[in-house]
Amino acid sequence: MKNLIKLLWANALVVLPLISVGHPGHGHENPLSPGHYLGNPEHSIPLALTLAAATIFIVWKVRRTKNEVNK
């Protein structure tokens, strides 16, 4: 599990500068609309990765807690 966490941190550090860059299309639509975030891969991919990481962490934490209670 430690290797998975290290891998997730490494990926986040590599991808983080890429998501802070503006992309073509800014100014043509409302940048705060949900369609902007879901329709542009520059936003949807990090969003999907964040949701996946959060899901993995929550599932891991719940299973770990269940194992500790059952001991």
Backbone as CSV, one residue per row, in Angstrom:
resi,resn,N_x,N_y,N_z,CA_x,CA_y,CA_z,C_x,C_y,C_z
1,MET,0.822,-1.192,0.000,0.000,0.000,0.000,0.864,1.252,0.000
2,LYS,2.024,1.179,0.662,2.916,2.334,0.677,3.412,2.661,-0.719
3,ASN,3.653,1.619,-1.522,4.096,1.854,-2.892,3.004,2.536,-3.707
4,LEU,1.754,2.170,-3.478,0.641,2.794,-4.184,0.534,4.270,-3.817
5,ILE,0.690,4.571,-2.545,0.612,5.966,-2.099,1.764,6.768,-2.686
6,LYS,2.967,6.199,-2.702,4.107,6.887,-3.308,3.874,7.122,-4.795
7,LEU,3.299,6.136,-5.470,3.003,6.270,-6.892,1.976,7.368,-7.138
8,LEU,0.940,7.429,-6.309,-0.070,8.474,-6.456,0.527,9.856,-6.223
9,TRP,1.391,9.996,-5.230,2.048,11.288,-4.974,2.948,11.677,-6.137
10,ALA,3.686,10.718,-6.661,4.575,11.005,-7.790,3.770,11.464,-9.003
11,ASN,2.665,10.786,-9.270,1.812,11.188,-10.394,1.234,12.574,-10.173
12,ALA,0.828,12.862,-8.954,0.265,14.179,-8.658,1.306,15.268,-8.871
13,LEU,2.534,15.022,-8.457,3.587,16.026,-8.617,3.947,16.251,-10.082
14,VAL,3.835,15.211,-10.892,4.126,15.353,-12.318,2.989,16.078,-13.036
15,VAL,1.763,15.760,-12.681,0.595,16.298,-13.383,0.226,17.698,-12.893
16,LEU,0.543,18.026,-11.665,0.129,19.302,-11.084,0.502,20.516,-11.924
17,PRO,1.725,20.639,-12.422,2.032,21.820,-13.246,1.221,21.862,-14.546
18,LEU,0.862,20.713,-15.061,0.127,20.675,-16.321,-1.298,21.197,-16.184
19,ILE,-1.916,21.008,-15.026,-3.303,21.435,-14.869,-3.420,22.907,-14.511
20,SER,-2.280,23.551,-14.232,-2.341,24.962,-13.894,-2.171,25.864,-15.108
21,VAL,-1.990,25.282,-16.282,-1.783,26.033,-17.504,-3.132,26.275,-18.182
22,GLY,-3.332,27.475,-18.708,-4.548,27.754,-19.463,-4.548,26.987,-20.774
23,HIS,-5.717,26.749,-21.313,-5.824,26.014,-22.559,-6.719,26.784,-23.512
24,PRO,-6.642,26.494,-24.805,-7.522,27.170,-25.757,-8.980,26.923,-25.388
25,GLY,-9.771,27.939,-25.517,-11.176,27.806,-25.171,-11.560,28.678,-23.995
26,HIS,-10.583,29.168,-23.281,-10.891,30.073,-22.178,-11.410,31.377,-22.760
27,GLY,-12.493,31.843,-22.212,-13.099,33.068,-22.692,-14.258,32.831,-23.632
28,HIS,-14.399,31.620,-24.163,-15.496,31.309,-25.083,-16.710,30.743,-24.365
29,GLU,-16.512,30.272,-23.184,-17.605,29.720,-22.389,-17.378,30.126,-20.936
30,ASN,-18.385,29.927,-20.137,-18.262,30.271,-18.728,-17.256,29.329,-18.068
31,PRO,-16.133,29.859,-17.577,-15.117,28.970,-17.002,-15.542,28.315,-15.693
32,LEU,-16.629,28.760,-15.107,-17.090,28.157,-13.860,-18.227,27.161,-14.071
33,SER,-18.629,26.947,-15.302,-19.737,26.027,-15.558,-19.253,24.578,-15.476
34,PRO,-20.143,23.673,-15.082,-19.757,22.257,-15.034,-19.358,21.724,-16.411
35,GLY,-19.983,22.225,-17.464,-19.648,21.772,-18.816,-18.208,22.074,-19.180
36,HIS,-17.692,23.183,-18.693,-16.301,23.545,-18.974,-15.351,22.525,-18.352
37,TYR,-15.642,22.125,-17.127,-14.764,21.177,-16.439,-14.899,19.763,-16.988
38,LEU,-16.083,19.385,-17.397,-16.291,18.026,-17.906,-15.941,17.910,-19.387
39,GLY,-16.071,19.000,-20.127,-15.847,18.962,-21.571,-14.406,19.144,-21.986
40,ASN,-13.564,19.608,-21.124,-12.156,19.827,-21.456,-11.297,18.806,-20.732
41,PRO,-10.504,18.028,-21.471,-9.681,16.995,-20.835,-8.686,17.557,-19.826
42,GLU,-8.305,18.827,-19.998,-7.369,19.440,-19.059,-7.964,19.517,-17.658
43,HIS,-9.283,19.485,-17.574,-9.955,19.517,-16.279,-10.534,18.156,-15.915
44,SER,-11.082,17.458,-16.885,-11.779,16.207,-16.576,-10.824,15.086,-16.166
45,ILE,-9.639,15.025,-16.751,-8.695,13.964,-16.394,-8.200,14.125,-14.959
46,PRO,-7.721,15.310,-14.548,-7.332,15.445,-13.133,-8.510,15.237,-12.174
47,LEU,-9.707,15.654,-12.591,-10.882,15.442,-11.757,-11.138,13.952,-11.581
48,ALA,-11.056,13.193,-12.668,-11.271,11.747,-12.594,-10.192,11.073,-11.739
49,LEU,-8.937,11.507,-11.890,-7.852,10.934,-11.091,-8.013,11.257,-9.612
50,THR,-8.466,12.465,-9.320,-8.691,12.852,-7.929,-9.808,12.026,-7.315
51,LEU,-10.893,11.849,-8.054,-12.003,11.028,-7.556,-11.568,9.578,-7.359
52,ALA,-10.759,9.061,-8.279,-10.271,7.682,-8.150,-9.373,7.542,-6.914
53,ALA,-8.482,8.502,-6.713,-7.589,8.452,-5.548,-8.379,8.553,-4.249
54,ALA,-9.381,9.429,-4.217,-10.203,9.568,-3.020,-10.978,8.284,-2.750
55,THR,-11.502,7.658,-3.796,-12.244,6.408,-3.642,-11.335,5.299,-3.116
56,ILE,-10.143,5.193,-3.676,-9.191,4.179,-3.227,-8.845,4.400,-1.758
57,PHE,-8.602,5.643,-1.382,-8.245,5.950,0.004,-9.390,5.612,0.955
58,ILE,-10.609,5.969,0.597,-11.762,5.712,1.470,-11.994,4.211,1.619
59,VAL,-11.924,3.469,0.517,-12.116,2.015,0.580,-11.025,1.386,1.440
60,TRP,-9.785,1.822,1.255,-8.677,1.306,2.052,-8.886,1.597,3.532
61,LYS,-9.311,2.809,3.845,-9.502,3.200,5.243,-10.643,2.400,5.884
62,VAL,-11.738,2.201,5.157,-12.871,1.435,5.688,-12.461,-0.013,5.932
63,ARG,-11.763,-0.617,4.979,-11.328,-2.008,5.153,-10.350,-2.139,6.310
64,ARG,-9.453,-1.173,6.439,-8.481,-1.210,7.529,-9.184,-1.101,8.873
65,THR,-10.176,-0.229,8.959,-10.925,-0.070,10.199,-11.698,-1.334,10.536
66,LYS,-12.303,-1.965,9.537,-13.040,-3.213,9.762,-12.105,-4.311,10.256
67,ASN,-10.910,-4.389,9.671,-9.945,-5.413,10.094,-9.493,-5.170,11.532
68,GLU,-9.310,-3.924,11.912,-8.895,-3.623,13.281,-9.990,-3.934,14.288
69,VAL,-11.248,-3.711,13.912,-12.371,-3.989,14.809,-12.550,-5.484,14.975
70,ASN,-12.322,-6.256,13.916,-12.538,-7.703,13.969,-11.437,-8.427,14.715
71,LYS,-10.322,-7.811,15.002,-9.213,-8.487,15.696,-9.487,-8.659,17.160
